[in-house]
Amino acid sequence: MEPSKPVKIRAMAYGDLDAIVEIEKEMLGKERPEYWSMKIENSEIRSPLTSLVAEMQGTVVGFIMGDASGWEYGVPNTVGWIDTIGIHPKYQRKGIAKLLFKEMMGNLKTVGVDTIYTLVNWKEWDLLHFFDKMGFRKGDMIQLELKLEE
Ligand SMILES: CC(C)(COP(=O)(O)OP(=O)(O)OC[C@H]1O[C@@H](n2cnc3c(N)ncnc32)[C@H](O)[C@@H]1OP(=O)(O)O)[C@@H](O)C(=O)NCCC(=O)NCCS
């Protein structure tokens, strides 16, 4: 679906903190201002091209955060990551995540990225559907985990 009103995609700024905290609260019912404050500060320094917000009529309604890899985890620097994407529930299914994603992909291409990685919980059906629609397929990396005994 296409958004009915114009959507502006721009670089995330520290002033977007309250809007992002609110979006997460609406989505997940939790408020983490300190966490997002740290993430936005880091993103302004490290990845201004890949941390974006979507504005509709002056209100931030969604965001995407990611990075280009610098050989972390043995992953080549032609790999970009999507760390988080979130759209305010009232504004979902209007094509806003797709706009954010496309803009970020364009920015990553300009720095030489040719492959995108992301991690999704297998129960997050909305994200799985969205990434499937954007063309993602299951990759070759395997997520391993170990529970530490108390
Ligand atoms: C997944 C998410 C980012 C999608 O955002 P969105 O703006 O609604 O997505 P779009 O409108 O751009 O969707 C593009 C396509 O993806 C697919 N899609 C998106 N959401 C979907 C859903 N809930 N179910 C099925 N397909 C979905 C559809 O094919 C859609 O195209 P269509 O509407 O023309 O059928 C949004 O639902 C979200 O933020 N979910 C919560 C994510 C989260 O928990 N993030 C971490 C916390 S910050």
The ligand as a Gaussian input file, in Angstrom:
#p B3LYP/6-31G(d) Opt

LIG

0 1
 C        7.054000      -4.985000      10.495000
 C        6.811000      -3.475000      10.406000
 C        8.150000      -2.734000      10.492000
 C        6.136000      -3.185000       9.051000
 O        5.926000      -1.790000       8.931000
 P        4.846000      -1.201000       7.916000
 O        5.132000       0.235000       7.682000
 O        3.504000      -1.564000       8.377000
 O        5.184000      -2.049000       6.596000
 P        4.798000      -1.656000       5.084000
 O        3.454000      -1.019000       5.061000
 O        5.920000      -0.905000       4.457000
 O        4.685000      -3.124000       4.473000
 C        5.279000      -3.530000       3.251000
 C        4.844000      -4.964000       3.006000
 O        5.336000      -5.833000       4.040000
 C        4.346000      -6.825000       4.358000
 N        3.864000      -6.643000       5.735000
 C        4.113000      -5.593000       6.576000
 N        3.527000      -5.800000       7.771000
 C        2.895000      -6.977000       7.702000
 C        2.098000      -7.739000       8.620000
 N        1.847000      -7.287000       9.869000
 N        1.582000      -8.916000       8.198000
 C        1.806000      -9.378000       6.951000
 N        2.560000      -8.704000       6.012000
 C        3.100000      -7.535000       6.400000
 C        3.196000      -6.612000       3.369000
 O        3.458000      -7.414000       2.236000
 C        3.339000      -5.154000       3.041000
 O        2.786000      -4.790000       1.794000
 P        1.164000      -4.588000       1.662000
 O        0.698000      -3.775000       2.844000
 O        1.045000      -3.851000       0.351000
 O        0.589000      -5.967000       1.668000
 C        5.839000      -2.976000      11.529000
 O        4.716000      -3.850000      11.566000
 C        6.463000      -2.928000      12.913000
 O        7.072000      -1.922000      13.287000
 N        6.335000      -4.017000      13.695000
 C        6.931000      -4.110000      15.003000
 C        8.423000      -4.325000      14.848000
 C        9.171000      -4.420000      16.164000
 O        8.727000      -5.056000      17.101000
 N       10.347000      -3.748000      16.181000
 C       11.223000      -3.806000      17.307000
 C       10.877000      -2.876000      18.383000
 S       11.417000      -1.224000      18.134000

